[in-house]
Amino acid sequence: PDAVINFAAESHVDRSIEMPAPFMKTNFLGVGILLNLSLEFKIKKFLQISTDEIYGSILRGSFKETSPLTPSNPYAASKAAADGLVMSYYRTFNFPWNSSGP
């Protein structure tokens, strides 16, 4: 394959508050596994599906990609951590990626 598109996620905010561990396992550790396999198989592009939840709450206006990350629940934190991990693979291994939010 030429690309990996990662849609896999635990995504229910209320459940992440009740039981955060599965969210970290799927949303962060799962991304790490996909990234390592992508490097091993020389995948040319990795698309990480993100969420606006990584930016926290906003009173008015809209978020930009340059807005600070202020996750306010375990789900959002796990997705922000995953996005950071993907970016670290770009910086460390020059691994091509994109992120897509809502």
C-alpha positions in Angstrom: 0.0 0.0 0.0 1.0 3.6 -0.6 -0.8 5.2 2.3 -2.3 4.5 5.7 -5.5 6.4 6.7 -6.1 6.1 10.4 -9.8 6.3 11.2 -9.4 4.0 14.3 -10.4 5.7 17.5 -12.3 5.5 20.8 -14.4 8.6 20.5 -17.0 9.0 23.2 -16.1 11.8 25.5 -18.3 10.7 28.4 -16.8 7.1 28.3 -13.3 8.6 28.3 -14.1 10.3 31.6 -15.4 7.0 33.1 -12.7 4.8 31.7 -9.7 6.7 30.1 -7.3 3.7 29.7 -8.9 2.2 26.5 -8.7 5.7 24.9 -5.0 6.0 25.5 -4.5 2.4 24.3 -6.4 2.8 21.1 -5.9 6.5 20.3 -2.2 6.8 21.3 -0.6 3.4 21.5 -2.5 2.2 18.4 -1.1 5.1 16.4 2.4 4.2 17.5 1.9 0.7 16.2 0.6 2.0 12.9 3.5 4.4 12.6 6.1 1.7 13.3 4.5 -0.6 10.7 4.3 2.2 8.2 8.0 2.9 8.5 8.8 -0.9 8.3 6.8 -1.2 5.1 7.9 2.1 3.7 4.5 3.6 3.4 4.6 6.9 1.5 1.9 8.8 3.3 0.1 8.7 6.7 -3.2 10.5 7.3 -4.1 10.9 10.9 -7.8 11.7 11.5 -7.9 14.2 14.4 -10.7 16.1 16.2 -11.5 19.7 17.1 -11.6 18.5 20.7 -7.8 18.8 20.9 -8.3 22.6 21.0 -10.7 22.6 24.0 -13.6 25.0 24.2 -14.0 28.3 22.4 -16.5 31.1 23.2 -16.7 32.5 19.7 -15.0 32.3 16.4 -13.2 29.2 15.2 -10.0 27.3 15.7 -7.0 27.4 13.5 -4.3 24.8 13.0 -2.0 27.2 14.9 -4.4 27.5 17.9 -2.9 26.1 21.1 -3.9 22.6 22.1 -6.0 22.6 25.3 -7.6 19.2 25.5 -10.3 19.2 28.3 -11.0 15.4 28.6 -9.2 12.1 28.3 -10.5 11.6 24.7 -9.2 14.9 23.6 -5.8 14.4 25.4 -5.4 11.0 23.7 -6.0 12.4 20.3 -3.7 15.4 20.9 -1.0 13.0 22.1 -1.5 10.9 19.0 -1.1 14.0 16.7 2.1 14.9 18.6 3.4 11.4 18.1 2.7 11.5 14.3 4.5 14.9 14.1 7.5 13.5 16.0 7.8 10.8 13.4 7.9 13.5 10.7 10.6 15.3 12.6 12.6 12.2 13.5 12.2 10.1 10.4 11.1 12.6 7.8 7.9 10.6 7.6 5.3 12.2 5.3 1.9 12.8 7.0 -1.2 14.9 7.1 -3.8 15.4 9.8 -7.5 15.9 9.2 -10.0 17.2 11.7 -13.7 17.9 11.3 
